Amino acid sequence: MISKNFKILLVLIFAALIFSPLKGEDKIDIWKNKKKNGNVESNQSGTVTKKNDIKPNLAEPVEANQDILITDGAIDNSREIKVFGVYDPADYNFNLNMWSTTKAEDVRSSIKRIKKINLSKTSNEILENVLLSFSYPPEGMEEKEFVNLKINWLIENNRLNLLEEFLKQNKEFEGKSKAVQYLVDNNIAQANIKEGCEKIKFIDSTIKDSYLEKFKIYCLVFNNKKSQAQLLLDLLREQKQSDKFFDDKINFLLGITEKTSNKINEKNLLNFYLSSVTIKDFNYQPTKKTKKEIWKYLNAANLIKLEDITDKDKIKELEIAANQKQIDRSIIFDIYKQVTFNLNTLINAKNIYQSLESIDARSLLYQKFLLSENNEAKIEYLFLLEELFKKDEIENIYSEFLSDNLKKIGLDNIPEQYKEIAENKLLKNTELQLGKVKYNDKILHQSKIIKFYVENEEGKKIQKEIDKTFKKINKNKKYFYSAKDLALAQSLVKDGFLIPENFNLSELATKYEVPKNLLQLIDKNQNAFLALKIVEIIGEDEPYQLDPETIYFITSLLNQMNLITIRNKVLISALPQRV
């Protein structure tokens, strides 16, 4: 008879073989290009311990990925400061001390304001570069709060790939279970378990979490690898990481038991999913209290059914779920089509809808829109519908629908009295795409000089282009150097290029004022916090949508703080003329 310990050893070896990641998925050594100091020791977890230091020297950059051992002279009182992130801070011209001179409350307040902004692509990129760089916490913020701030941002913005990368590069941290469960739930919520089980294999095998292990066991059952599932289940039980509900469901699926509980378990999405696949004639009616992830699964699995079209409370719950993007908006419009009206009501819809309950009013106008034959009538009903969605504060359902239908009609076919408002709606809901760069040697910031930033042109060619372009512009006595020209010239000087001596950059720069509160951040060496403030300033816009003066002072600040990588993002968007 095989001993208990030997059995556990076999299971451990077996689990390692099954779930070991592919070679290409090994932990990325983001510090591999860093030189080791003589008094710095590395370890496998990616941490570094610097001995005999009382505290980090803020006057000098700290090598990336250090875990500094802080002591007060007595070994017993030593403690280790851990850093968490995804990016090497040096990639964005930061270091581990990037937050060390910033107060925790300032960071909290800035992140709170940023969360209220619908960030543009560039703003979001800068924020993630700053937030997810390995670093020590701000002054007055505990390690736990700082790592949760990062994890919460990834989850709230559904940054699945970055979240998975965070798990690979950071083995143990507060909030790890929350991060793992979110990844697992996202796979389940797609109602495509086959794909979910394939993807989950790529999560590093060293990540140990009971929720993840349970999902892996179910995946083995799903793929008809029942003996392997049984082995891992036994191991989970030995570690006391399983529970009565999970045991009951897996035993039923493995064929060990013939019956299972018919009670629907909503504690988490995995339990709910197991309920849905093991209960015969599964029927669940979601409510306001239903969790967001369960709504998503119901929607993906086509389990949302409205048995009574007159049940207004149920329809309202579905509208709220659609407004929160938990279910597809198409479900709501399908319901509107099912609401019945007599012919007289449909004919007089424009005069009658205001006397109806909100759901009936929306249903009536939606049906009237579908029945309208000319564009003017369609447009009129589209905007009447918009007002009804706004009135009940569920316009998220409608904004994309409105934009899509305005596109179908086409701006050229929209009556003049609606054209301006229609253009605004389209611009609001359409991401503008950057076109091909068109160089113009008559304007400094649009000349071929910017190939250095846009196309990574080599320095020697750019220096020749600088000499030629300035010589050409100097011949034009009426040429006015704009704020964008100064932004480019200042950046060129920062990058080591030579500009003509007769171009007085300092004098021209006095025409534009840089906000004093931002200059103070430079004096205090708060480069990471300055980057956060720039995210707030750019906000919903892309840099090319900002006024020239704002572009100038942003690039000026970034140059002074040596944040060259972020500065280049701004320049590439703001300077070129595109077609």
PEWO-V607368 format. One record per residue. N is the residue number from 0. OMEGA is omega as a letter, one per 30 degrees, with the letter a starting at -180 (NA if undefined). Layout:
BEGIN
n->[N N]
omega->[OMEGA OMEGA]
END
This chain:
BEGIN
n->[0 1 2 3 4 5 6 7 8 9 10 11 12 13 14 15 16 17 18 19 20 21 22 23 24 25 26 27 28 29 30 31 32 33 34 35 36 37 38 39 40 41 42 43 44 45 46 47 48 49 50 51 52 53 54 55 56 57 58 59 60 61 62 63 64 65 66 67 68 69 70 71 72 73 74 75 76 77 78 79 80 81 82 83 84 85 86 87 88 89 90 91 92 93 94 95 96 97 98 99 100 101 102 103 104 105 106 107 108 109 110 111 112 113 114 115 116 117 118 119 120 121 122 123 124 125 126 127 128 129 130 131 132 133 134 135 136 137 138 139 140 141 142 143 144 145 146 147 148 149 150 151 152 153 154 155 156 157 158 159 160 161 162 163 164 165 166 167 168 169 170 171 172 173 174 175 176 177 178 179 180 181 182 183 184 185 186 187 188 189 190 191 192 193 194 195 196 197 198 199 200 201 202 203 204 205 206 207 208 209 210 211 212 213 214 215 216 217 218 219 220 221 222 223 224 225 226 227 228 229 230 231 232 233 234 235 236 237 238 239 240 241 242 243 244 245 246 247 248 249 250 251 252 253 254 255 256 257 258 259 260 261 262 263 264 265 266 267 268 269 270 271 272 273 274 275 276 277 278 279 280 281 282 283 284 285 286 287 288 289 290 291 292 293 294 295 296 297 298 299 300 301 302 303 304 305 306 307 308 309 310 311 312 313 314 315 316 317 318 319 320 321 322 323 324 325 326 327 328 329 330 331 332 333 334 335 336 337 338 339 340 341 342 343 344 345 346 347 348 349 350 351 352 353 354 355 356 357 358 359 360 361 362 363 364 365 366 367 368 369 370 371 372 373 374 375 376 377 378 379 380 381 382 383 384 385 386 387 388 389 390 391 392 393 394 395 396 397 398 399 400 401 402 403 404 405 406 407 408 409 410 411 412 413 414 415 416 417 418 419 420 421 422 423 424 425 426 427 428 429 430 431 432 433 434 435 436 437 438 439 440 441 442 443 444 445 446 447 448 449 450 451 452 453 454 455 456 457 458 459 460 461 462 463 464 465 466 467 468 469 470 471 472 473 474 475 476 477 478 479 480 481 482 483 484 485 486 487 488 489 490 491 492 493 494 495 496 497 498 499 500 501 502 503 504 505 506 507 508 509 510 511 512 513 514 515 516 517 518 519 520 521 522 523 524 525 526 527 528 529 530 531 532 533 534 535 536 537 538 539 540 541 542 543 544 545 546 547 548 549 550 551 552 553 554 555 556 557 558 559 560 561 562 563 564 565 566 567 568 569 570 571 572 573 574 575 576 577 578]
omega->[a a a a l l a l l a a l a a a l a a l a l a a a l l a l a a a a a l l l a a a l l l a a l l l l l a l l l l l l a a a l l l a l l l a l a l l l l a a a a l a l a l a l l a l a a l a l l l a a a l a l l a a a l l l a a l l l a a a a l a l a a l a l a a a l a a a l l a l a l l l l l l a a a l l l l a a l a a a a l a a a l l l l l l a a a a a l l l a a l a l a l l l a l l l a l a l a l l l l l a a l a l a a l l a l a l l a l l l l l l l l a a l l a a l l a l a l l l l l l a a l l l a a a l a a a l l a l a l l a a l a l l l a a a l a l l l l l l a a a a l a a a a l a l l a a a a a l l a l l a a a l a l a l a a a l a a l l l l l l l l l l l l l l l a l a l a a l l l a a l a l l a a l l a a a a a a a a l a l a a l l l l a a l l l l a a a a a a a l l a a a l a l l a a a l l a l l l a l l a a a l l a a a l l l l l a a a a l a a a a a l l l l a l l a a a l a a l a a a l a a a l l a a l a a l a l l a a a a l a a a l a l l a l a a a l l a a a l l a a a l l a l l l a l l a a l l l l a l l l l a a a l a a a a l a a l a a l a a a l l l l l l a l a a l l l l l l l l l a l l a a l a a l l l a a l l a a l a l l a l a a l l a a l l a l a a a l a a a l a l NA]
END
